[in-house]
Amino acid sequence: MIGGDRRFPPCAQEGERLASEPDLWRRIIDFVEAERFVIAEECGIVLYFCPFGLFPRSYEVVDLETQAMLCEVPADRWMRFADLLHRVLRVLGDTPLDYEIHAGPDIPLHAHVNARWFPYSNIGGTLNLPHEVAAQDFRQAAER
């Protein structure tokens, strides 16, 4: 979290899990390679479709070689990582999505990219629920 006084909870959970299962990410990459879910690989950074996890049917960009705070990631790794992240955005097109980039000294640099069926916003405590979005679309169509 930008400006947070503590570690982003999902990153802390990932770090704890990797402490007990250090080869977990390697096993995940081996699985997605065997299942042919890998979309691209560039210099050890892998982009793949992820059928499981907190947000199933998402995309992941994972750099197993880089375990550092975001401000410590070498520029060349950032550029390669960003290239693959942009590739996900091209795959998804104009689909609503959200993503998180996780990094730290005990977890590999990676991004979770989740497509959404409905656009929403939870900024400032507001939430646009799917039925509200649909109602707005219907109102706009009726005005035309």
DSSP file (Angstrom, degrees, kcal/mol; ACC not computed):
  #  RESIDUE AA STRUCTURE BP1 BP2  ACC     N-H-->O    O-->H-N    N-H-->O    O-->H-N    TCO  KAPPA ALPHA  PHI   PSI    X-CA   Y-CA   Z-CA
    1    1 A M    >         0   0    0      0, 0.0     3,-1.6     0, 0.0     2,-0.4   0.000 360.0 360.0 360.0 131.7    0.0    0.0    0.0
    2    2 A I  T 3   -     0   0    0      1,-0.3     0, 0.0     0, 0.0     0, 0.0  -0.505 360.0  -0.8 -67.9 123.5    1.4    3.3   -1.0
    3    3 A G  T 3  S+     0   0    0     -2,-0.4    -1,-0.3     1,-0.2     2,-0.0   0.550  95.5 148.7  76.4   7.4    2.1    5.3    2.2
    4    4 A G    <   -     0   0    0     -3,-1.6    -1,-0.2     1,-0.1     4,-0.1  -0.345  50.3-139.0 -72.8 156.0    0.9    2.6    4.5
    5    5 A D  S    S+     0   0    0      2,-0.1     2,-0.3    -2,-0.0    -1,-0.1   0.373  86.1  36.7 -95.4   4.5    2.5    2.1    7.9
    6    6 A R  S    S-     0   0    0     -5,-0.1    -2,-0.1     0, 0.0     2,-0.1  -0.955  99.2 -77.3-147.1 167.5    2.5   -1.7    7.5
    7    7 A R        -     0   0    0     -2,-0.3    -2,-0.1     1,-0.1     5,-0.0  -0.362  55.8 -96.2 -68.0 142.7    3.0   -4.3    4.8
    8    8 A F    >>  -     0   0    0      1,-0.1     4,-1.9    -4,-0.1     3,-1.0  -0.431  38.3-128.9 -57.5 121.9    0.1   -4.9    2.4
    9    9 A P  H 3> S+     0   0    0      0, 0.0     4,-2.6     0, 0.0     5,-0.2   0.832 103.8  53.2 -51.6 -43.9   -1.7   -7.9    3.9
   10   10 A P  H 3> S+     0   0    0      0, 0.0     4,-2.3     0, 0.0     5,-0.1   0.890 110.0  49.3 -60.6 -35.2   -1.8  -10.1    0.8
   11   11 A C  H <> S+     0   0    0     -3,-1.0     4,-2.5     2,-0.2     5,-0.2   0.902 110.7  50.1 -68.0 -39.9    2.0   -9.6    0.4
   12   12 A A  H  X S+     0   0    0     -4,-1.9     4,-2.3     2,-0.2    -1,-0.2   0.913 111.2  49.1 -62.9 -42.6    2.5  -10.6    4.0
   13   13 A Q  H  X S+     0   0    0     -4,-2.6     4,-2.4     2,-0.2    -2,-0.2   0.909 111.1  49.3 -63.5 -42.1    0.4  -13.7    3.6
   14   14 A E  H  X S+     0   0    0     -4,-2.3     4,-2.6    -5,-0.2    -2,-0.2   0.917 110.6  50.9 -63.2 -42.3    2.3  -14.7    0.4
   15   15 A G  H  X S+     0   0    0     -4,-2.5     4,-1.7     1,-0.2    -2,-0.2   0.903 110.7  48.7 -61.3 -42.1    5.6  -14.2    2.3
   16   16 A E  H  X S+     0   0    0     -4,-2.3     4,-1.2     2,-0.2    -1,-0.2   0.913 112.2  48.8 -63.2 -43.0    4.4  -16.4    5.2
   17   17 A R  H  X S+     0   0    0     -4,-2.4     4,-1.8     1,-0.2     3,-0.4   0.909 110.8  49.9 -64.6 -41.6    3.2  -19.1    2.8
   18   18 A L  H  < S+     0   0    0     -4,-2.6    -1,-0.2     1,-0.2    -2,-0.2   0.804 102.5  61.8 -68.8 -28.1    6.5  -19.0    0.9
   19   19 A A  H  < S+     0   0    0     -4,-1.7    -1,-0.2     1,-0.2    -2,-0.2   0.868 113.8  35.4 -63.4 -35.2    8.5  -19.3    4.1
   20   20 A S  H  < S+     0   0    0     -4,-1.2    -2,-0.2    -3,-0.4    -1,-0.2   0.707 133.3  28.7 -90.5 -21.2    6.8  -22.7    4.7
   21   21 A E    ><  +     0   0    0     -4,-1.8     3,-2.1    -5,-0.2     4,-0.3  -0.618  67.5 173.9-136.6  75.4    6.7  -23.7    1.0
   22   22 A P  T 3  S+     0   0    0      0, 0.0     3,-0.3     0, 0.0     4,-0.2   0.725  79.9  51.2 -60.1 -23.2    9.7  -22.0   -0.7
   23   23 A D  T 3> S+     0   0    0      1,-0.2     4,-2.3     2,-0.1     5,-0.2   0.276  76.7 108.4 -96.8  12.6    9.1  -23.8   -4.0
   24   24 A L  H <> S+     0   0    0     -3,-2.1     4,-2.3     1,-0.2    -1,-0.2   0.919  79.1  46.5 -57.4 -50.0    5.4  -22.9   -4.3
   25   25 A W  H  > S+     0   0    0     -3,-0.3     4,-2.7    -4,-0.3    -1,-0.2   0.891 111.4  52.5 -61.8 -38.9    5.8  -20.4   -7.1
   26   26 A R  H  > S+     0   0    0     -4,-0.2     4,-2.5     1,-0.2    -1,-0.2   0.906 109.6  49.4 -63.5 -39.7    8.0  -22.8   -9.1
   27   27 A R  H  X S+     0   0    0     -4,-2.3     4,-2.3     2,-0.2    -2,-0.2   0.884 110.3  50.8 -65.8 -38.3    5.4  -25.5   -8.7
   28   28 A I  H  X S+     0   0    0     -4,-2.3     4,-2.7     2,-0.2     5,-0.2   0.942 111.5  47.2 -63.7 -46.1    2.7  -23.1   -9.9
   29   29 A I  H  X S+     0   0    0     -4,-2.7     4,-2.2     1,-0.2    -2,-0.2   0.915 111.5  51.1 -62.1 -42.6    4.8  -22.2  -13.0
   30   30 A D  H  X S+     0   0    0     -4,-2.5     4,-2.4    -5,-0.2    -1,-0.2   0.908 111.0  49.6 -60.0 -41.3    5.4  -25.8  -13.7
   31   31 A F  H  X S+     0   0    0     -4,-2.3     4,-2.3     2,-0.2    -2,-0.2   0.950 111.4  46.1 -63.3 -50.1    1.7  -26.5  -13.5
   32   32 A V  H  <>S+     0   0    0     -4,-2.7     5,-3.0     1,-0.2     6,-0.8   0.839 112.9  51.4 -67.1 -29.8    0.6  -23.7  -15.8
   33   33 A E  H ><5S+     0   0    0     -4,-2.2     3,-1.1    -5,-0.2    -1,-0.2   0.938 111.0  47.5 -66.8 -45.6    3.4  -24.7  -18.3
   34   34 A A  H 3<5S+     0   0    0     -4,-2.4    -2,-0.2     1,-0.3    -1,-0.2   0.852 114.1  47.1 -63.5 -34.8    2.2  -28.4  -18.2
   35   35 A E  T 3<5S-     0   0    0     -4,-2.3    -1,-0.3    -5,-0.2    -2,-0.2   0.435 113.1-120.2 -87.0   0.3   -1.5  -27.3  -18.7
   36   36 A R  T < 5S+     0   0    0     -3,-1.1    -3,-0.2    -4,-0.3    -2,-0.1   0.852  72.7 132.1  63.5  38.1   -0.4  -24.9  -21.5
   37   37 A F      < +     0   0    0     -5,-3.0    12,-2.3    -6,-0.2     2,-0.3   0.464  34.4 112.7 -93.1  -5.1   -1.7  -21.8  -19.7
   38   38 A V  E     -A   48   0A   0     -6,-0.8    10,-0.3    10,-0.2     3,-0.1  -0.541  40.5-179.9 -72.6 129.0    1.5  -19.8  -20.4
   39   39 A I  E     -     0   0A   0      8,-2.7     2,-0.3     1,-0.4     9,-0.2   0.811  65.5 -11.5 -95.2 -39.7    0.8  -17.0  -22.8
   40   40 A A  E     -A   47   0A   0      7,-1.7     7,-2.9     2,-0.0    -1,-0.4  -0.988  51.5-160.2-158.5 157.5    4.4  -15.6  -23.0
   41   41 A E  E     +A   46   0A   0     -2,-0.3     2,-0.4     5,-0.2     5,-0.2  -0.985  10.7 178.7-143.3 133.0    7.8  -15.8  -21.3
   42   42 A E  E >  S-A   45   0A   0      3,-2.7     3,-1.7    -2,-0.3    42,-0.1  -0.915  70.2 -28.3-141.9 111.4   10.5  -13.3  -21.5
   43   43 A C  T 3  S-     0   0    0     -2,-0.4     3,-0.1     1,-0.3    37,-0.0   0.868 127.4 -43.8  53.8  42.5   13.9  -13.6  -19.7
   44   44 A G  T 3  S+     0   0    0      1,-0.3    20,-0.8    20,-0.1     2,-0.5   0.431 112.6 118.8  85.5  -1.1   12.4  -15.7  -16.9
   45   45 A I  E <   -AB  42  63A   0     -3,-1.7    -3,-2.7    18,-0.2     2,-0.4  -0.876  50.1-156.9 -99.1 128.8    9.3  -13.5  -16.5
   46   46 A V  E     -AB  41  62A   0     16,-2.8    16,-2.8    -2,-0.5     2,-0.5  -0.890  14.5-164.8-116.1 134.6    6.1  -15.5  -17.2
   47   47 A L  E     +AB  40  61A   0     -7,-2.9    -8,-2.7    -2,-0.4    -7,-1.7  -0.970  27.8 158.7-111.5 126.9    2.6  -14.4  -18.2
   48   48 A Y  E     -AB  38  60A   0     12,-2.4    12,-2.6    -2,-0.5     2,-0.4  -0.985  45.5-107.2-148.3 158.9   -0.1  -17.0  -17.8
   49   49 A F  E     - B   0  59A   0    -12,-2.3    10,-0.2    -2,-0.3   -12,-0.1  -0.707  35.7-149.7 -79.6 134.5   -3.8  -17.5  -17.4
   50   50 A C  E     - B   0  58A   0      8,-3.4     8,-1.8    -2,-0.4     7,-1.3  -0.932  17.7-176.1-115.2 113.9   -4.6  -18.6  -13.8
   51   51 A P        +     0   0    0      0, 0.0     2,-0.3     0, 0.0    -1,-0.1   0.423  68.6  42.2 -87.3   3.0   -7.6  -20.9  -13.3
   52   52 A F  S    S+     0   0    0      3,-0.1     3,-0.3     4,-0.1     6,-0.2  -0.823  72.6  67.7-139.6 175.1   -7.4  -20.8   -9.5
   53   53 A G  S    S-     0   0    0     -2,-0.3    -3,-0.0     1,-0.2     0, 0.0  -0.594  97.0 -36.7 109.9-170.1   -6.8  -18.5   -6.5
   54   54 A L  S    S+     0   0    0      1,-0.3    -1,-0.2    -2,-0.2     0, 0.0   0.869 141.4  27.9 -59.4 -39.6   -8.6  -15.7   -4.9
   55   55 A F  S    S-     0   0    0     -3,-0.3    -1,-0.3    58,-0.0     3,-0.2  -0.772  88.8-157.6-122.5  83.9   -9.8  -14.4   -8.3
   56   56 A P  S    S+     0   0    0      0, 0.0    -4,-0.1     0, 0.0    -3,-0.1  -0.187  73.9  37.8 -61.2 157.7  -10.0  -17.4  -10.6
   57   57 A R  S    S+     0   0    0     -7,-1.3    58,-0.5     1,-0.2     2,-0.2   0.898  92.3 126.4  65.1  44.0   -9.9  -16.8  -14.3
   58   58 A S  E     -B   50   0A   0     -8,-1.8    -8,-3.4    -6,-0.2     2,-0.4  -0.533  58.0-113.9-114.6-175.0   -7.3  -14.1  -13.9
   59   59 A Y  E     -BC  49 113A   0     54,-2.7    54,-3.1   -10,-0.2     2,-0.4  -0.941  23.0-159.0-124.1 147.9   -3.9  -13.5  -15.4
   60   60 A E  E     -BC  48 112A   0    -12,-2.6   -12,-2.4    -2,-0.4     2,-0.5  -0.970  10.7-163.7-127.9 141.3   -0.5  -13.4  -13.6
   61   61 A V  E     -BC  47 111A   0     50,-1.8    50,-2.3    -2,-0.4     2,-0.4  -0.995  23.4-177.0-119.5 120.9    2.8  -11.9  -14.5
   62   62 A V  E     -BC  46 110A   0    -16,-2.8   -16,-2.8    -2,-0.5     2,-0.6  -0.976  23.3-170.1-130.8 129.2    5.5  -13.5  -12.4
   63   63 A D  E >   -BC  45 109A   0     46,-3.1     3,-1.2    -2,-0.4    46,-0.8  -0.870   6.6-178.1-113.8  93.5    9.3  -12.7  -12.2
   64   64 A L  T 3  S+     0   0    0    -20,-0.8    -1,-0.1    -2,-0.6   -19,-0.1   0.734  78.9  59.4 -64.7 -22.2   10.7  -15.5  -10.1
   65   65 A E  T 3  S+     0   0    0    -21,-0.2     2,-0.7     1,-0.1    -1,-0.2   0.672  93.5  72.3 -82.0 -17.1   14.2  -14.0  -10.3
   66   66 A T    <   +     0   0    0     -3,-1.2    43,-2.5    43,-0.2     2,-0.5  -0.880  46.3 162.1-110.7 112.2   13.3  -10.6   -8.7
   67   67 A Q        +     0   0    0     -2,-0.7     2,-0.3    41,-0.2    36,-0.1  -0.878  38.3 105.6-124.7  96.4   12.6  -10.5   -5.0
   68   68 A A  S    S-     0   0    0     -2,-0.5    36,-0.7    39,-0.3     5,-0.1  -0.973  75.0 -78.8-161.1 163.8   12.9   -6.9   -3.9
   69   69 A M    >   -     0   0    0     -2,-0.3     3,-2.3    34,-0.2     4,-0.5  -0.406  52.7-107.2 -66.1 153.1   10.9   -3.9   -2.9
   70   70 A L  G >  S+     0   0    0      1,-0.3     3,-1.3     2,-0.2    -1,-0.1   0.866 120.2  55.5 -53.2 -41.0    9.4   -2.1   -5.9
   71   71 A C  G 3  S+     0   0    0      1,-0.2    -1,-0.3     3,-0.0    -2,-0.0   0.590 107.3  51.9 -70.6  -8.6   11.8    0.8   -5.6
   72   72 A E  G <  S+     0   0    0     -3,-2.3    -1,-0.2     2,-0.1    -2,-0.2   0.411  77.4 116.2-106.4  -0.4   14.7   -1.6   -5.8
   73   73 A V  S <  S-     0   0    0     -3,-1.3     5,-0.1    -4,-0.5    -7,-0.0  -0.554  74.4-111.9 -72.1 126.4   13.7   -3.5   -9.0
   74   74 A P    >>  -     0   0    0      0, 0.0     4,-2.2     0, 0.0     3,-0.6  -0.272  22.3-119.5 -59.4 145.0   16.3   -2.9  -11.7
   75   75 A A  H 3> S+     0   0    0      1,-0.3     4,-2.5     2,-0.2     5,-0.2   0.854 111.5  54.8 -55.4 -41.3   15.0   -0.9  -14.6
   76   76 A D  H 3> S+     0   0    0      1,-0.2     4,-1.7     2,-0.2    -1,-0.3   0.869 109.3  47.6 -65.2 -34.8   15.6   -3.6  -17.2
   77   77 A R  H <> S+     0   0    0     -3,-0.6     4,-2.9     2,-0.2    -1,-0.2   0.904 110.6  52.6 -69.7 -40.9   13.5   -6.1  -15.2
   78   78 A W  H  X S+     0   0    0     -4,-2.2     4,-3.2     1,-0.2     5,-0.2   0.916 108.4  50.8 -58.7 -43.7   10.7   -3.4  -14.8
   79   79 A M  H  X S+     0   0    0     -4,-2.5     4,-2.1     2,-0.2    -1,-0.2   0.915 113.1  44.0 -63.4 -43.3   10.7   -2.9  -18.6
   80   80 A R  H  X S+     0   0    0     -4,-1.7     4,-1.8     2,-0.2    -1,-0.2   0.916 115.2  48.9 -67.0 -42.5   10.3   -6.6  -19.3
   81   81 A F  H  X S+     0   0    0     -4,-2.9     4,-2.4     1,-0.2    -2,-0.2   0.933 111.9  49.2 -60.3 -47.3    7.7   -7.0  -16.6
   82   82 A A  H  X S+     0   0    0     -4,-3.2     4,-2.7     1,-0.2     5,-0.2   0.868 106.1  57.4 -62.7 -37.6    5.8   -3.9  -17.9
   83   83 A D  H  X S+     0   0    0     -4,-2.1     4,-1.4    -5,-0.2    -1,-0.2   0.931 110.7  42.6 -58.4 -45.3    5.9   -5.4  -21.4
   84   84 A L  H  X S+     0   0    0     -4,-1.8     4,-1.7     2,-0.2    -2,-0.2   0.870 111.9  54.1 -71.7 -35.4    4.2   -8.5  -20.3
   85   85 A L  H  X S+     0   0    0     -4,-2.4     4,-1.7     1,-0.2    -2,-0.2   0.915 108.7  49.5 -62.3 -41.9    1.7   -6.6  -18.1
   86   86 A H  H  X S+     0   0    0     -4,-2.7     4,-2.0     1,-0.2    -1,-0.2   0.825 104.2  59.7 -65.8 -30.5    0.8   -4.5  -21.2
   87   87 A R  H  X S+     0   0    0     -4,-1.4     4,-2.1     2,-0.2    -1,-0.2   0.904 103.2  51.4 -64.3 -39.7    0.3   -7.7  -23.2
   88   88 A V  H  X S+     0   0    0     -4,-1.7     4,-2.6     1,-0.2     5,-0.2   0.926 107.7  52.9 -59.7 -43.9   -2.4   -8.8  -20.7
   89   89 A L  H  X S+     0   0    0     -4,-1.7     4,-1.6     1,-0.2    -1,-0.2   0.869 108.4  49.9 -62.1 -35.8   -4.0   -5.4  -21.2
   90   90 A R  H  < S+     0   0    0     -4,-2.0    -1,-0.2     2,-0.2    -2,-0.2   0.887 109.8  51.4 -68.0 -38.1   -4.0   -6.1  -24.9
   91   91 A V  H  < S+     0   0    0     -4,-2.1    -2,-0.2     1,-0.2    -1,-0.2   0.924 115.3  41.6 -62.3 -44.0   -5.5   -9.5  -24.4
   92   92 A L  H >< S-     0   0    0     -4,-2.6     3,-1.4     1,-0.2    -1,-0.2   0.714  89.2-174.2 -79.0 -21.6   -8.3   -8.1  -22.2
   93   93 A G  T 3<  -     0   0    0     -4,-1.6    -1,-0.2     1,-0.2    -2,-0.1  -0.389  66.2 -14.8  63.7-134.3   -9.0   -5.0  -24.4
   94   94 A D  T 3  S+     0   0    0     -2,-0.1    -1,-0.2    -4,-0.1    -4,-0.1   0.133  96.8 133.7 -93.6  22.5  -11.5   -2.6  -23.0
   95   95 A T    <   -     0   0    0     -3,-1.4    22,-0.1    -6,-0.2    -3,-0.1  -0.495  66.6-106.4 -67.0 135.1  -12.8   -5.1  -20.4
   96   96 A P        +     0   0    0      0, 0.0    20,-3.4     0, 0.0     2,-0.3  -0.394  56.7 159.2 -59.8 141.3  -13.0   -3.6  -16.9
   97   97 A L  E     -D  115   0A   0     18,-0.3     2,-0.3    -3,-0.1    18,-0.2  -0.962  31.6-151.9-154.1 168.2  -10.3   -4.9  -14.7
   98   98 A D  E     -D  114   0A   0     16,-2.0    16,-3.2    -2,-0.3     2,-0.3  -0.970  15.7-173.4-140.1 159.4   -8.2   -4.4  -11.6
   99   99 A Y  E     -D  113   0A   0     -2,-0.3     2,-0.4    14,-0.2    14,-0.2  -0.996  13.2-155.0-151.9 156.3   -4.7   -5.4  -10.8
  100  100 A E  E     -D  112   0A   0     12,-1.8    12,-2.4    -2,-0.3     2,-0.6  -0.993  10.4-149.0-129.7 137.5   -2.2   -5.5   -7.9
  101  101 A I  E     -D  111   0A   0     -2,-0.4     2,-0.4    10,-0.2    10,-0.3  -0.943  18.8-166.1-105.7 123.9    1.5   -5.6   -8.2
  102  102 A H  E     +D  110   0A   0      8,-3.5     8,-2.5    -2,-0.6     2,-0.3  -0.877  17.4 151.6-111.2 141.7    3.2   -7.5   -5.3
  103  103 A A  E     +     0   0A   0     -2,-0.4   -33,-0.2     6,-0.2   -34,-0.2  -0.978   2.0 136.8-159.3 161.7    6.8   -7.4   -4.4
  104  104 A G  E >   -D  107   0A   0      3,-0.8     3,-0.9   -36,-0.7   -36,-0.1  -0.915  63.2 -82.8 168.8 170.9    9.1   -7.7   -1.5
  105  105 A P  T 3  S+     0   0    0      0, 0.0   -38,-0.1     0, 0.0    -1,-0.1   0.682 127.3  39.1 -68.7 -15.5   12.3   -9.2   -0.2
  106  106 A D  T 3  S+     0   0    0      2,-0.1   -88,-0.1     1,-0.1   -39,-0.0   0.330 113.5  54.2-117.7   6.8   10.6  -12.5    0.5
  107  107 A I  E <  S- D   0 104A   0     -3,-0.9    -3,-0.8   -89,-0.0   -39,-0.3  -0.987  84.5-107.8-136.9 149.0    8.2  -12.8   -2.5
  108  108 A P  E     -     0   0A   0      0, 0.0     2,-0.3     0, 0.0   -41,-0.2  -0.415  44.0 -95.3 -71.9 151.9    8.8  -12.7   -6.3
  109  109 A L  E     +C   63   0A   0    -43,-2.5   -46,-3.1   -46,-0.8     2,-0.3  -0.504  65.2 151.5 -62.0 125.9    7.7   -9.6   -8.2
  110  110 A H  E     -CD  62 102A   0     -8,-2.5    -8,-3.5    -2,-0.3     2,-0.4  -0.994  36.1-143.4-157.8 159.3    4.3  -10.4   -9.6
  111  111 A A  E     -CD  61 101A   0    -50,-2.3   -50,-1.8    -2,-0.3     2,-0.6  -0.982   6.3-152.1-127.3 138.6    1.0   -8.9  -10.7
  112  112 A H  E     -CD  60 100A   0    -12,-2.4   -12,-1.8    -2,-0.4     2,-0.5  -0.959  16.7-168.6-105.3 120.0   -2.5  -10.3  -10.4
  113  113 A V  E     -CD  59  99A   0    -54,-3.1   -54,-2.7    -2,-0.6     2,-0.5  -0.952   3.4-170.3-116.9 119.0   -4.8   -9.0  -13.2
  114  114 A N  E     - D   0  98A   0    -16,-3.2   -16,-2.0    -2,-0.5     2,-0.2  -0.928  13.4-144.9-117.2 120.4   -8.5   -9.6  -12.8
  115  115 A A  E     - D   0  97A   0     -2,-0.5     2,-0.4   -58,-0.5   -18,-0.3  -0.553  18.5-149.9 -76.7 147.3  -11.1   -9.0  -15.4
  116  116 A R        -     0   0    0    -20,-3.4    -1,-0.0    -2,-0.2     4,-0.0  -0.929  17.6-148.8-119.9 143.3  -14.4   -7.8  -14.2
  117  117 A W  S    S+     0   0    0     -2,-0.4    -1,-0.1     1,-0.2   -20,-0.0   0.793  90.8  33.0 -75.6 -28.3  -17.8   -8.4  -15.7
  118  118 A F  S    S-     0   0    0     -3,-0.1     2,-0.2   -23,-0.1    -1,-0.2  -0.982  85.1-119.1-130.8 138.6  -19.0   -5.0  -14.4
  119  119 A P        +     0   0    0      0, 0.0     2,-0.3     0, 0.0    14,-0.1  -0.517  43.3 167.4 -70.1 142.4  -17.2   -1.7  -13.9
  120  120 A Y        -     0   0    0     -2,-0.2     2,-0.4     7,-0.1     9,-0.1  -0.967  24.7-153.4-149.7 166.0  -17.1   -0.6  -10.3
  121  121 A S        +     0   0    0     -2,-0.3     7,-0.6     1,-0.1     8,-0.0  -0.988  14.5 177.4-143.1 133.2  -15.5    1.9   -8.1
  122  122 A N    >   +     0   0    0     -2,-0.4     3,-1.1     5,-0.2     2,-0.3   0.054  41.7 132.7-118.9  25.1  -14.9    1.7   -4.4
  123  123 A I  G >  S+     0   0    0      1,-0.3     3,-1.2     2,-0.2    -2,-0.1  -0.582  77.4   7.0 -75.6 133.6  -13.0    5.0   -4.2
  124  124 A G  G 3  S-     0   0    0     -2,-0.3    -1,-0.3     1,-0.2     3,-0.1   0.736 132.0 -63.5  68.3  22.8  -14.2    7.3   -1.4
  125  125 A G  G <  S+     0   0    0     -3,-1.1     2,-0.3     1,-0.3    -1,-0.2   0.583 103.1 126.5  81.6   8.5  -16.5    4.6    0.0
  126  126 A T    <   -     0   0    0     -3,-1.2     2,-0.4     2,-0.0    -1,-0.3  -0.693  38.4-167.4 -98.2 155.1  -18.8    4.4   -3.0
  127  127 A L        -     0   0    0     -2,-0.3     2,-0.9    -5,-0.1    -5,-0.2  -0.946  12.4-152.7-143.4 119.9  -19.6    1.2   -4.8
  128  128 A N        -     0   0    0     -7,-0.6    -7,-0.0    -2,-0.4    -2,-0.0  -0.816  23.1-154.8 -92.7 104.0  -21.3    1.0   -8.1
  129  129 A L    >>  -     0   0    0     -2,-0.9     4,-2.1     1,-0.1     3,-0.9  -0.410  26.4-107.4 -79.3 155.8  -23.1   -2.4   -8.1
  130  130 A P  H 3> S+     0   0    0      0, 0.0     4,-2.6     0, 0.0     5,-0.2   0.858 119.1  52.7 -52.6 -41.2  -23.9   -4.2  -11.3
  131  131 A H  H 3> S+     0   0    0      1,-0.2     4,-2.1     2,-0.2     5,-0.1   0.850 109.5  50.1 -67.4 -30.4  -27.6   -3.5  -11.1
  132  132 A E  H <> S+     0   0    0     -3,-0.9     4,-2.1     2,-0.2    -1,-0.2   0.890 110.7  49.0 -70.7 -39.0  -26.9    0.2  -10.7
  133  133 A V  H  X S+     0   0    0     -4,-2.1     4,-2.2     2,-0.2    -2,-0.2   0.930 112.7  47.6 -64.3 -45.1  -24.6    0.2  -13.7
  134  134 A A  H  X S+     0   0    0     -4,-2.6     4,-2.5     1,-0.2    -2,-0.2   0.911 110.3  52.3 -62.6 -42.5  -27.2   -1.7  -15.8
  135  135 A A  H  X S+     0   0    0     -4,-2.1     4,-2.3     1,-0.2    -1,-0.2   0.899 109.4  49.6 -61.3 -40.3  -29.9    0.8  -14.7
  136  136 A Q  H  X S+     0   0    0     -4,-2.1     4,-2.5     2,-0.2    -1,-0.2   0.913 110.1  50.8 -65.0 -42.4  -27.7    3.7  -15.8
  137  137 A D  H  X S+     0   0    0     -4,-2.2     4,-2.4     1,-0.2    -2,-0.2   0.913 110.8  49.0 -61.1 -42.7  -27.1    2.1  -19.2
  138  138 A F  H  X S+     0   0    0     -4,-2.5     4,-2.3     2,-0.2    -1,-0.2   0.904 110.6  50.5 -64.4 -41.1  -30.8    1.6  -19.7
  139  139 A R  H  X S+     0   0    0     -4,-2.3     4,-1.7     1,-0.2    -2,-0.2   0.923 111.5  47.9 -62.4 -43.4  -31.6    5.2  -18.7
  140  140 A Q  H  X S+     0   0    0     -4,-2.5     4,-1.0     1,-0.2    -2,-0.2   0.902 111.8  49.8 -65.0 -40.1  -28.9    6.5  -21.2
  141  141 A A  H  < S+     0   0    0     -4,-2.4     3,-0.4     1,-0.2    -1,-0.2   0.886 109.3  51.9 -65.6 -38.1  -30.3    4.3  -24.0
  142  142 A A  H  < S+     0   0    0     -4,-2.3    -1,-0.2     1,-0.2    -2,-0.2   0.842 105.6  55.7 -67.0 -32.8  -33.9    5.5  -23.3
  143  143 A E  H  <        0   0    0     -4,-1.7    -1,-0.2     1,-0.3    -2,-0.2   0.764 360.0 360.0 -70.7 -24.8  -32.7    9.1  -23.5
  144  144 A R     <        0   0    0     -4,-1.0    -1,-0.3    -3,-0.4    -2,-0.2   0.477 360.0 360.0 -78.1 360.0  -31.3    8.5  -27.0
